[in-house]
Amino acid sequence: MVGEELKTELDQLIEDLHNPLYYFDEKPGNLRIDFIETFCKHTKSPFNGQPFILELWE
């Protein structure tokens, strides 16, 4: 069972998917992800020098 606030928010998000005023473009996000995973490194042990590999939720 889902709370009423969450259901309302999800219903609004679904409506927005069909609204022509909004669009989804992966390219800007993927550019940032590629930069972080390529050029940013951990600075503390035990991961010192290893690249940041983002989790799906990040």
Secondary structure, 3 states (H helix, E strand, C coil): CCCHHHHHHHHHHHHHHCCCCCCCCCHHHHHHHHHHHHHCECCCCCCCCCECCCCCCC
